[in-house]
Amino acid sequence: MEEKQNIKVGVSPTIDNQLAVPTIQSKIALIRDQQVLLDRDLARFYGVEVSQMNRQVKRNIERFPEDFMFQLTKAENEALKCQYGISKQRGGDRRLPYAFTEQGVAMLSGLLRSEVAIAANIMIMRAFVTMRRFLTMNAQIYQRLDRIEGQQLMDNQWRAETESKIETILDKLEEKTPSPTAEQIFATGCIWDAWQFVSELIRGAKVRIILIDNYVDDRVLTLLCKRKEGVSATIHTRYNQHFLLDLEKHNQQYSAITAVQIPHKHHDRFLVIDDVVYLLGASVKDMGTGLCAITRLVTKPEEILEMIKL
């Protein structure tokens, strides 16, 4: 016997709890830029079987053009499952569901004339209207949030680029050593200027520091502590037991400094920074107490080191 055009159903005791507008809103999905309800959710709201409702729709398919109802593609169905966390159940419904737009739901109400269907349809129409108002009212907010997010991304990129440029400049400044002019002359009493100049030379070393000075004390150890990590430091001097004790205590806590006993006293003092030799007019510890000069030489460090052995 042919199935009747209209579906007659009784009122399910759970239907009333399902007809709240927020519940219906939670089932409205945005597919193909349209707000839709899936056939399985509509059937549950109407209190009928999905297959029964879909058969009724197919008998009246001329009332449901594509902008009223369409079947989801496999990709759309998978995306919907991911969005709503719908798990795949073994032996469950593997068919592709149908989606009904607001116009399709209105058309469907003409086929389902039970009290439950009528009540459900009223709530569904209200849910669609509420969602449409919400989207319309908040469209400008969403656009503004998008602009803010885009501006924030640009600000972050600008900040990262600026920080990178600043770091590059600081690195260049850190690598820069005092100007290798022919000489630097310090008048009597310019103790700080002379000390600061030698300190900058020490800080600028990249590989090694060699000091050749007859007279050194713990102030020289303090000065050499200004060197970068990994830079070696060697002092060629005429040391005594007091200095050796200071050196031992220093090396127990800080990067080691090597002391080499020179065979005899030399008149001049030399400071080697990597491969550059400076002639010092006074001992490092006494720089600036009297008129003195610091002069850059063209002589190679190895030549000086060979000479002090003689």
Phi, psi and omega in degrees: 000137183292140181289144182292155181294321183256141181267125178258122181227155175268171181276121177278140180296345181263352185296317184303323181288341182269351189266013175289139182303316179301325178295317179293319180301323182294342180263351179285126181244156178256107182230131182056038180062026178229144174280127184222161170240138180281155184299323182295324179287319178299316181299321179294319178295323182278346180077033179232169176283145180300314182297322180294317180293319182292326176297320179296321179294318182295328177291339180237040188298335180295341179276356187234076175294177188295332179279357173259324184204140176209156178267135181294145172282169179298320180295318179295321180294318179295318179297322179294321178297319179293320183295319184256006177066035180277120182274154177277121180254133181295131179081005181278190181284115182260002181287159175276125185287162174262146179245135181247126175283179180300320178293324179294322178294320178297320178292323181296330181296336178286341180267333183252109188245018177285164179298320180296315181296320180295314180297318180296319183296322177299314180294324179294317178299320178296322179295317178298316180297315180300316179296320181295317177297318180300313181295320181293315182293329185258004181301315181295324179295316179299318179296320179293320177297321177298317179295318179297317180297318179296318178295322179296319178297320178294319179297317180297319179295317179297319180296317181295318180294320180295315179298322178296318180294319179296317179298321179297316179297315180297321178297319179296319179295322180293325181283340185288126177262164178305149184303125182283061177289167183302323179197156173236125182247133181240126180286164179302130180096350179276055185294315182293318180300316180294316179298317181294321180297314179295323178300318179293324175298317180298315181295331183279350181295141181249333185235308187211156173227128177232124177248127176246106188206126181295328189237109178228157174214195185295342177295328177292321177298319178298318179297317182290343175292347180282352183288160180289157178297135179094351178274126181282153180223128180227135178244122173261114187205178173255083187275161175239182184293327179297316179293320179299323178295316177299317181296320179297314179296320178299311185291342176288339183244325186243174178304135189295142172245135182262134177249130179240125179283121177275148187296329179203166184291148175238147183288315185268161178243146182227145175234121179257122175246105185059254181245017181248136181251132175244134174268124182259131181280354178206165175299149183303319183290343183247007183302130177092348177288339174216171180301125182207165181226153172239120188238134176275132182254160175267353180295144178282146180303320183297329178294317179295317182296326177290322183293324183287348177280341185286000000 
